[in-house]
Amino acid sequence: MKRMKNMFGILTATLLLWALPNTWAAVDTSPIVQNNCMNCHQNFGKMKNVIAGNLSGKSMKASSIQMKIGSRLEMVKFTPETKIKNIPDIESLKGGMALRVHYEVTGSDRVASRIVVKPKIKVPPEQMIDVKELTQLIEKGPKEGAYTLVDSRPSPGYMKGHIPSAISIPFPKMKEMLGKLPKEKDQLVIFYCQGYR
Amino acid sequence: MAARLAAKKGYTNIKVFHAGVPAWQGNGNPLITTYDFVSKRLDNVVLIDVRGPEAAKKGHIQGAFAIALNRLVQEKDAFPLDTKVPIILYSDHTELLEITPVVEELSLWVDHKMFVLDGGYAGWVKKGGPVQREKIRTKIVYLPKPGPGEIVGDEFMNIVNSEPEDKIILDVRTADESSEGKIEWAVNIPLDDLQSNLDKLSKGKEIIIHCGTGMRAQMAYSALKNAGYKSRFLNDKVAFIKDQPICCFKE
């Protein structure tokens, strides 16, 4: 009987320990990640207190940013202590930027501790092509200009609007779509995507 | 990333247009849009048949405005106030050589993004897209449709004035802003305090949210929606003269 009582005590204690943190955390802290981020950053899905996706709104007056993840809009507050990486300050955040926001939960709010803006991809200088050169090539067309222009964005972006003569090879599908690249490997291949804002 | 993968696969002549789509458009160049995109969004784009009214009489894309290419710059003032609405130009085929200079000139005047429909009218017909012969319109008239969760200004003002039982007006501006002018029967909960004051709002009524510009109202809308409230927001500017709201003036 005594042993039973002890067992019961331990059980209640475990139950309490297990239940308490759950009642404290009113805000779900599991990662909220836009699908297309996961193409390259599978690790985001394992992080806690993280929202990753594109910025859809910002209000300096309310010290809040808003991100659209799928069909949901997620709101995170920021404070003067919020650290920001890859751009000078929160004022420089612009709609559409790809962000990873690390936050803490205060009451019923999410408060950003760190906002990491997706850095520009580094391209070796000899690989860079500018608008002027590209325009000249496009005026000639892919045959005469002997080039293949590749739009690496997801398909909806290509459908909405692409640079003339571009073909669509979304980066996540590139391995399966290599057949769309020219057979001769010394042919000029030009890649572009959404660029930076 | 893509360039790196191509290099790994043995390609030796790789270039990257790093500035990407925004730089291309920013330079006054049109993008090529597709049947798939346009046919799904006929209500939310401005389509212009640049062959002009005569050609349009023989058939044009449903809802298109017939404005000849050489008259397009004159019509720029009739472009939608919302510069995010895509302006899509089409001709018989994909006549980039003729259209591009006009787009370049337009881009000096307007901020709209301009597109050329791939395959033009011929391509549209081939794909079986909706066409019409009648109702030639030569003046651009764009009626904005409310986006998800939005309420249009006219309806907002109607509600403000008629105070229906089943609605609440929620003002999410700061107490300071609200003290300088507010809708008399509105509930003021600054966006900052909204999460912790949700219990002050009734789930049985529709909550109509406004702020000063639409930005905070949208954030409040998403917070309420996530919390299971029925609401819409005014995605527009509101100013006050005493307690009389004036809404929906662009600029």
Interface residues (C-beta under 8 A of the other chain):
Chain A: C40 G57 K58 S59 K61 A62 S63 S64 Q66 R72 L73 E74 M75 K77 G107 S108 D109 K120 I121 V123 Q127 M128 I129 D130 V131 L134 T135 V150 S152 R153 P156 G157 Y158 M159 K160 G161 H162 I163 P164 A166 I169 F171 M174 K175 L178 L181 K185 D186 Q187 L188 V189 I190 F191 Y192 C193 Q194 G195 Y196 R197
Chain B: M1 A2 A3 L5 A6 K9 G10 Y11 T12 N13 I14 K15 V16 F17 H18 A19 G20 V21 P22 A23 W24 Q25 N27 N29 P30 L31 I32 T33 T34 D36 F37 P86 T94 L96 K113 F115 V116 V172 R173 T174 P190 L191 D192 Q195 S196 M215 R216 Q218 M219 Y221 S222 A223 K225 N226
